[in-house]
Amino acid sequence: MARAFTLTVLLAVFSSFAIVRISGLMTFTTIVVTLCAIGLAILVVRRDELSLLRLAPTSLIAFLLWALASAFWSTEAADTLRGWAALFGFAFLAVTVGHIRDTLQTVRAIGDTLRILLGVSLVLEIFSGILIDTPIRLLGIQGNLAMGGPVQGIFGSRNMLGFIAVIALVTFAVERRSQSVPNAVAIPSLALAGLLALFSASPTVLVLAVAVGIATAGLAVVRHARPERRSALQWTLGAGVVVALAVAFLLRHRIIAWLDAGSDFSTRADLWNALLDQWARRPLHGWGWYGPWQADEFPFNAINFFTKDQHRTALNAYFDALLQVGAVGFALIVLFGGIALVRSWLVASVRRSVVYAWTPLLLVTLGVESMFESFTLSGPGWFLLVLCALRAGQSRSWRENIDAAQTGTIPTLPPTDHR
């Protein structure tokens, strides 16, 4: 039951765009509400295995409460409540999956889901771009495969496909290294994800690949270091990241030219400047949580007017959070993601199994992608962020000490294991 529920949730979450385009928003809403009801029933039945104190990260609860409170000062309270309901629904499904599946089971379920959806995407792109040479407008497939891309698959845009492909690459690589699937499955899966990442022609894919590669190398170095040297090594790596970010900022124009993403960055720069002008009018509490923009609502219509475009997001999760829930909400969600990354990184540094590397590597992917898109604030991105944060909190949290005091069980992380 737990595996079937998990696979159903993942298929619904990752194919949300296709479901809405084919059957409508009401159908997808019904699916999510039904899955939430089933998830609640599962948690109630398994209540003896759960701890209320560790049900969800405190930082997640704080952010959800602040987003809900924004309905009081939003210009359209009804739209804010609908946006918050979607935010809560995906978060609840992620929390449920996180409590009924362990890390390896979660990786396997996501791997199976992405194999199916990426396979369907490739088949449809071949059908549209080569066999009939006609776009499939219902799914947003433009049929550009024969020209080398860009392709979208069933995910709506080339950037979303590239994002999903990178997540799949991380997941398939962890599956292979943990030997949870045979090479006959793992190697074609990696080839499929790599091929679609290439054909997506998304300018963010290369940046994501470099970031994940650096994070993987850093984590491997820490995992193989002697326990007494790990602390100093962690601080050194942290300082190196700060220096690298500073250098990347100083050389941003050269990097943009090298990636041939000048027009994309120019569009984003204009958008962010207009966004910051509106944010400055409500810097602390923002304009209310909407998630994806309501194009006819203020301040989104004003931003689109000044940029002479029809944006549906800020093309940056950090700026989107700043606009919608202000500096307070921005601080809460950065704290939420930051704590999850630190916890998961420390756990992966000392645990034997390579499967524990999946959580920090995925969080790095989400954090970097958030600089170019707002995927992390809705849909699959938000689901994965909550799931990873919950997984990190289950392995390393202040709640463990309270649970230990109540149950007499002392949770431990093996300090001497550095393989």
C-alpha positions as CSV (number, residue, x, y, z in Angstrom):
1,M,0.0,0.0,0.0
2,A,2.8,2.4,0.9
3,R,4.7,1.8,-2.3
4,A,1.5,2.0,-4.5
5,F,0.5,5.3,-2.8
6,T,4.0,6.7,-3.2
7,L,4.2,5.9,-6.9
8,T,0.8,7.3,-7.5
9,V,1.7,10.5,-5.7
10,L,5.0,10.9,-7.6
11,L,3.3,10.2,-11.0
12,A,0.6,12.8,-10.2
13,V,3.1,15.4,-9.0
14,F,5.7,15.1,-11.8
15,S,3.0,14.8,-14.6
16,S,0.9,17.7,-13.2
17,F,1.4,19.9,-16.3
18,A,0.2,17.1,-18.7
19,I,-2.8,16.2,-16.4
20,V,-3.9,19.9,-16.3
21,R,-3.5,20.3,-20.1
22,I,-5.4,17.1,-20.9
23,S,-8.1,16.9,-18.2
24,G,-8.2,20.4,-16.7
25,L,-7.3,22.0,-13.4
26,M,-10.3,20.6,-11.6
27,T,-9.3,17.0,-12.4
28,F,-5.8,17.6,-11.1
29,T,-7.2,19.3,-7.9
30,T,-9.5,16.3,-7.3
31,I,-6.5,14.0,-7.7
32,V,-4.5,15.9,-5.2
33,V,-7.3,16.2,-2.7
34,T,-8.1,12.5,-2.9
35,L,-4.4,11.6,-2.4
36,C,-4.2,13.9,0.6
37,A,-7.3,12.2,2.1
38,I,-5.7,8.8,1.5
39,G,-2.4,10.0,3.0
40,L,-4.2,11.3,6.1
41,A,-5.8,7.9,6.5
42,I,-2.5,6.2,6.2
43,L,-0.9,8.5,8.8
44,V,-3.8,7.9,11.2
45,V,-3.5,4.1,10.8
46,R,0.2,4.3,11.4
47,R,0.0,6.9,14.2
48,D,1.7,4.6,16.7
49,E,4.8,4.6,14.5
50,L,4.9,8.4,14.3
51,S,6.0,11.2,16.6
52,L,3.9,14.4,16.5
53,L,7.0,16.4,17.4
54,R,8.9,15.1,14.3
55,L,6.0,15.1,11.9
56,A,7.2,18.1,9.9
57,P,10.2,20.6,10.2
58,T,9.5,23.6,12.3
59,S,10.8,25.9,9.6
60,L,8.3,24.4,7.1
61,I,5.4,25.0,9.5
62,A,6.6,28.6,10.1
63,F,6.7,29.3,6.4
64,L,3.3,27.8,5.7
65,L,1.8,29.8,8.6
66,W,3.3,33.0,7.3
67,A,2.1,32.3,3.7
68,L,-1.4,31.7,5.1
69,A,-1.3,34.8,7.2
70,S,-0.5,36.8,4.0
71,A,-4.2,36.4,3.0
72,F,-5.0,39.1,5.5
73,W,-3.0,41.8,3.6
74,S,-3.3,40.3,0.1
75,T,-5.2,42.3,-2.5
76,E,-7.1,39.2,-3.4
77,A,-7.5,37.0,-0.3
78,A,-9.4,34.2,-2.3
79,D,-6.6,33.8,-4.7
80,T,-4.0,33.7,-1.9
81,L,-6.0,31.0,-0.1
82,R,-6.2,29.0,-3.3
83,G,-2.4,29.4,-3.8
84,W,-1.8,28.4,-0.2
85,A,-4.0,25.4,-0.5
86,A,-1.8,24.1,-3.4
87,L,1.3,24.8,-1.4
88,F,-0.1,22.9,1.6
89,G,-1.4,20.0,-0.5
90,F,2.0,19.3,-2.1
91,A,3.7,19.7,1.2
92,F,1.3,17.3,2.9
93,L,1.9,14.7,0.3
94,A,5.7,15.1,0.6
95,V,5.4,14.7,4.4
96,T,3.3,11.6,4.0
97,V,5.7,10.0,1.6
98,G,8.6,10.9,3.8
99,H,7.1,9.1,6.7
100,I,6.1,5.9,5.0
101,R,9.2,5.4,2.8
102,D,12.9,5.4,3.9
103,T,15.6,7.1,1.8
104,L,16.4,4.1,-0.5
105,Q,12.7,3.4,-1.1
106,T,12.2,7.1,-1.9
107,V,15.0,7.1,-4.4
108,R,13.8,3.9,-6.0
109,A,10.2,5.3,-6.3
110,I,11.4,8.6,-7.8
111,G,13.7,6.7,-10.2
112,D,10.9,4.5,-11.4
113,T,8.6,7.5,-11.9
114,L,11.1,9.5,-13.8
115,R,12.0,6.5,-16.0
116,I,8.4,6.3,-17.1
117,L,7.8,10.0,-17.6
118,L,11.1,10.7,-19.4
119,G,10.4,7.6,-21.6
120,V,7.0,8.9,-22.5
121,S,8.5,12.4,-23.2
122,L,11.0,10.9,-25.6
123,V,8.4,8.8,-27.4
124,L,6.1,11.8,-27.9
125,E,9.0,14.0,-29.0
126,I,10.0,11.3,-31.6
127,F,6.4,11.0,-32.7
128,S,5.9,14.7,-33.0
129,G,9.3,15.8,-34.3
130,I,10.2,12.9,-36.6
131,L,7.2,10.7,-37.5
132,I,4.5,13.3,-38.1
133,D,6.6,16.5,-38.0
134,T,3.8,18.4,-36.3
135,P,3.6,20.0,-32.9
136,I,1.4,18.5,-30.2
137,R,-0.1,21.7,-29.0
138,L,-2.2,20.2,-26.3
139,L,0.9,19.2,-24.4
140,G,3.0,22.1,-25.5
141,I,5.3,19.9,-27.6
142,Q,6.8,21.9,-30.4
143,G,8.2,19.0,-32.4
144,N,11.8,20.3,-32.7
145,L,13.6,17.0,-32.0
146,A,14.8,16.6,-35.7
147,M,16.4,20.0,-35.5
148,G,18.3,19.2,-32.3
149,G,15.8,20.8,-29.9
150,P,14.8,22.5,-27.8
151,V,12.3,19.9,-26.6
152,Q,9.8,20.0,-23.8
153,G,8.5,16.5,-23.3
154,I,5.4,16.4,-21.1
155,F,6.7,19.0,-18.7
156,G,5.6,22.2,-20.5
157,S,8.9,24.0,-21.1
158,R,12.5,23.2,-22.0
159,N,13.8,24.6,-18.6
160,M,11.4,22.3,-16.7
161,L,12.5,19.3,-18.7
162,G,16.1,20.2,-18.1
163,F,15.5,20.5,-14.4
164,I,13.7,17.1,-14.3
165,A,16.4,15.5,-16.3
166,V,19.1,16.7,-13.9
167,I,17.1,15.4,-10.9
168,A,16.8,12.1,-12.8
169,L,20.5,12.0,-13.5
170,V,21.3,12.4,-9.7
171,T,18.6,9.8,-8.8
172,F,19.8,7.2,-11.4
173,A,23.4,7.7,-10.4
174,V,22.6,7.0,-6.8
175,E,20.5,4.0,-7.8
176,R,23.5,2.6,-9.7
177,R,26.1,3.3,-7.0
178,S,23.9,1.8,-4.3
179,Q,23.2,-1.2,-6.5
180,S,19.5,-0.9,-6.0
181,V,18.9,-1.5,-9.7
182,P,20.9,-3.7,-12.2
183,N,23.2,-2.0,-14.7
184,A,20.9,-3.1,-17.4
185,V,18.3,-0.6,-16.0
186,A,20.7,2.0,-14.6
187,I,22.8,2.7,-17.6
188,P,20.0,3.1,-20.2
189,S,18.2,5.4,-17.6
190,L,21.3,7.6,-17.3
191,A,21.5,7.7,-21.1
192,L,17.8,8.7,-21.4
193,A,18.1,11.5,-18.8
194,G,21.4,12.8,-20.4
195,L,19.9,12.7,-23.9
196,L,16.8,14.7,-22.9
197,A,18.9,17.1,-20.8
198,L,21.0,17.7,-24.0
199,F,18.0,18.1,-26.3
200,S,16.2,20.4,-23.9
201,A,18.8,23.1,-24.8
202,S,18.1,24.7,-21.5
203,P,20.9,27.2,-20.5
204,T,20.5,26.2,-16.9
205,V,21.3,22.5,-17.4
206,L,25.0,23.1,-17.8
207,V,25.1,25.3,-14.6
208,L,23.2,22.6,-12.7
209,A,25.5,19.9,-14.0
210,V,28.6,21.9,-12.9
211,A,27.1,22.7,-9.5
212,V,26.1,19.1,-8.8
213,G,29.4,17.8,-10.0
214,I,31.3,20.1,-7.7
215,A,29.0,19.2,-4.8
216,T,29.5,15.5,-5.6
217,A,33.3,15.8,-5.6
218,G,33.2,17.8,-2.3
219,L,31.0,15.3,-0.6
220,A,33.2,12.4,-1.8
221,V,36.3,14.1,-0.4
222,V,34.6,14.6,3.0
223,R,33.2,11.1,3.1
224,H,36.7,9.6,2.6
225,A,38.5,11.9,5.0
226,R,39.5,10.8,8.5
227,P,36.9,11.7,11.1
228,E,39.2,14.0,13.0
229,R,39.8,16.1,9.8
230,R,36.2,16.4,8.7
231,S,35.3,19.5,10.6
232,A,38.2,21.5,9.3
233,L,37.5,20.2,5.8
234,Q,33.9,21.1,6.0
235,W,34.8,24.7,6.9
236,T,37.3,24.9,4.1
237,L,34.8,23.7,1.6
238,G,32.2,26.2,2.9
239,A,34.8,29.1,2.5
240,G,35.6,27.8,-1.0
241,V,31.9,27.9,-1.9
242,V,31.6,31.5,-0.7
243,V,34.7,32.5,-2.7
244,A,33.5,30.7,-5.8
245,L,30.1,32.5,-5.6
246,A,31.9,35.8,-5.3
247,V,34.1,35.1,-8.3
248,A,31.1,33.9,-10.3
249,F,29.3,37.2,-9.5
250,L,32.2,39.3,-10.6
251,L,32.6,37.3,-13.8
252,R,28.9,37.0,-14.4
253,H,29.0,38.8,-17.8
254,R,31.7,36.5,-19.2
255,I,29.9,33.4,-17.9
256,I,26.6,34.6,-19.5
257,A,28.4,35.2,-22.8
258,W,30.0,31.8,-22.6
259,L,26.7,30.1,-22.0
260,D,25.2,32.1,-24.9
261,A,22.4,33.2,-22.5
262,G,22.6,36.9,-22.9
263,S,19.1,37.4,-24.1
264,D,17.7,35.2,-21.3
265,F,19.6,37.1,-18.7
266,S,18.6,40.5,-20.1
267,T,15.0,39.4,-19.8
268,R,15.5,38.3,-16.2
269,A,17.4,41.5,-15.3
270,D,14.5,43.7,-16.6
271,L,12.0,41.5,-14.8
272,W,13.9,41.6,-11.5
273,N,14.3,45.4,-11.6
274,A,10.6,45.9,-12.1
275,L,9.9,43.3,-9.3
276,L,12.1,45.0,-6.8
277,D,10.3,48.3,-7.4
278,Q,7.0,46.7,-6.4
279,W,8.6,44.8,-3.5
280,A,10.0,48.1,-2.1
281,R,6.4,49.2,-1.5
282,R,5.8,46.3,0.9
283,P,9.3,45.1,1.9
284,L,8.5,43.1,5.1
285,H,5.3,41.3,4.4
286,G,4.9,41.3,0.6
287,W,1.8,41.2,-1.5
288,G,0.4,37.9,-0.5
289,W,1.1,34.3,-1.5
290,Y,-0.1,33.3,-4.9
291,G,2.5,30.7,-6.1
292,P,2.4,31.0,-9.9
293,W,1.4,34.6,-10.8
294,Q,-2.2,35.7,-11.4
295,A,-1.4,37.8,-14.5
296,D,-4.4,40.1,-14.0
297,E,-3.7,40.8,-10.3
298,F,-1.6,43.6,-8.9
299,P,1.4,43.7,-8.6
300,F,1.9,41.1,-11.2
301,N,0.1,43.0,-13.9
302,A,2.1,46.1,-13.1
303,I,5.4,44.1,-13.5
304,N,4.3,42.7,-16.8
305,F,3.2,46.1,-18.0
306,F,6.6,47.6,-17.3
307,T,8.5,44.7,-18.8
308,K,6.1,44.4,-21.8
309,D,5.8,40.7,-21.3
310,Q,3.5,38.1,-19.8
311,H,5.6,36.4,-17.1
312,R,3.9,33.8,-14.8
313,T,6.8,33.7,-12.3
314,A,9.7,35.9,-11.3
315,L,12.1,33.4,-13.0
316,N,13.8,33.2,-9.6
317,A,12.4,31.5,-6.5
318,Y,14.2,33.9,-4.2
319,F,12.8,37.0,-5.8
320,D,9.4,35.4,-6.0
321,A,9.4,34.7,-2.3
322,L,10.6,38.2,-1.6
323,L,7.8,39.7,-3.7
324,Q,4.9,37.5,-2.4
325,V,5.7,37.1,1.3
326,G,8.3,39.8,1.9
327,A,11.6,39.8,3.7
328,V,10.1,37.7,6.6
329,G,8.9,35.0,4.3
330,F,12.1,35.1,2.3
331,A,14.1,34.6,5.4
332,L,11.9,31.7,6.5
333,I,12.2,29.7,3.3
334,V,15.9,30.3,3.0
335,L,16.2,29.1,6.6
336,F,14.1,26.1,5.7
337,G,16.2,25.1,2.7
338,G,19.5,26.0,4.4
339,I,18.9,24.0,7.5
340,A,17.9,21.0,5.3
341,L,21.0,21.3,3.2
342,V,23.4,21.5,6.2
343,R,21.7,18.6,8.0
344,S,21.6,16.3,5.0
345,W,25.2,17.2,4.1
346,L,26.4,16.3,7.6
347,V,24.5,13.0,7.6
348,A,25.8,12.1,4.1
349,S,29.4,12.9,5.3
350,V,29.3,10.1,7.9
351,R,26.8,7.5,6.8
352,R,28.1,4.4,5.0
353,S,25.6,4.1,2.2
354,V,25.9,6.3,-0.8
355,V,22.1,6.7,-0.9
356,Y,22.4,9.4,1.8
357,A,24.2,11.6,-0.8
358,W,20.9,11.8,-2.7
359,T,19.3,14.3,-0.4
360,P,22.1,17.0,-0.3
361,L,22.8,16.7,-4.0
362,L,19.1,17.2,-4.7
363,L,19.0,20.2,-2.4
364,V,22.0,21.7,-4.2
365,T,20.1,21.2,-7.5
366,L,17.0,22.9,-6.1
367,G,19.0,25.8,-4.7
368,V,20.9,26.5,-7.9
369,E,17.8,26.1,-10.1
370,S,16.0,28.6,-7.8
371,M,18.4,31.3,-9.1
372,F,17.0,30.9,-12.7
373,E,13.4,29.6,-12.2
374,S,10.7,29.5,-9.5
375,F,10.1,25.8,-9.8
376,T,11.0,25.3,-6.1
377,L,8.0,27.2,-5.0
378,S,5.3,25.0,-6.6
379,G,4.7,21.6,-8.1
380,P,7.4,19.0,-8.3
381,G,10.1,21.4,-7.1
382,W,8.3,22.3,-3.9
383,F,7.3,18.7,-3.3
384,L,11.0,17.6,-3.5
385,L,12.2,20.5,-1.3
386,V,9.7,19.4,1.5
387,L,10.6,15.8,1.0
388,C,14.3,16.4,1.3
389,A,13.9,18.7,4.3
390,L,11.8,16.1,6.1
391,R,14.4,13.4,5.2
392,A,17.2,15.5,6.5
393,G,15.3,16.3,9.7
394,Q,14.6,12.7,10.4
395,S,18.3,11.8,10.4
396,R,19.7,14.8,12.3
397,S,17.4,17.1,14.4
398,W,17.1,18.6,17.8
399,R,13.9,16.6,18.2
400,E,16.0,13.4,18.5
401,N,17.2,14.5,21.9
402,I,13.6,15.0,23.1
403,D,12.5,11.7,21.7
404,A,15.5,10.0,23.3
405,A,14.5,11.5,26.7
406,Q,11.0,10.2,26.3
407,T,11.8,6.7,24.9
408,G,15.2,6.0,26.4
409,T,16.6,5.4,22.9
410,I,19.7,7.3,22.0
411,P,19.9,8.1,18.3
412,T,23.4,8.0,16.9
413,L,25.3,8.6,13.7
414,P,28.3,6.3,13.3
415,P,31.3,8.7,13.9
416,T,34.0,6.3,12.7
417,D,32.5,5.3,9.4
418,H,34.2,7.2,6.6
419,R,33.8,5.0,3.6
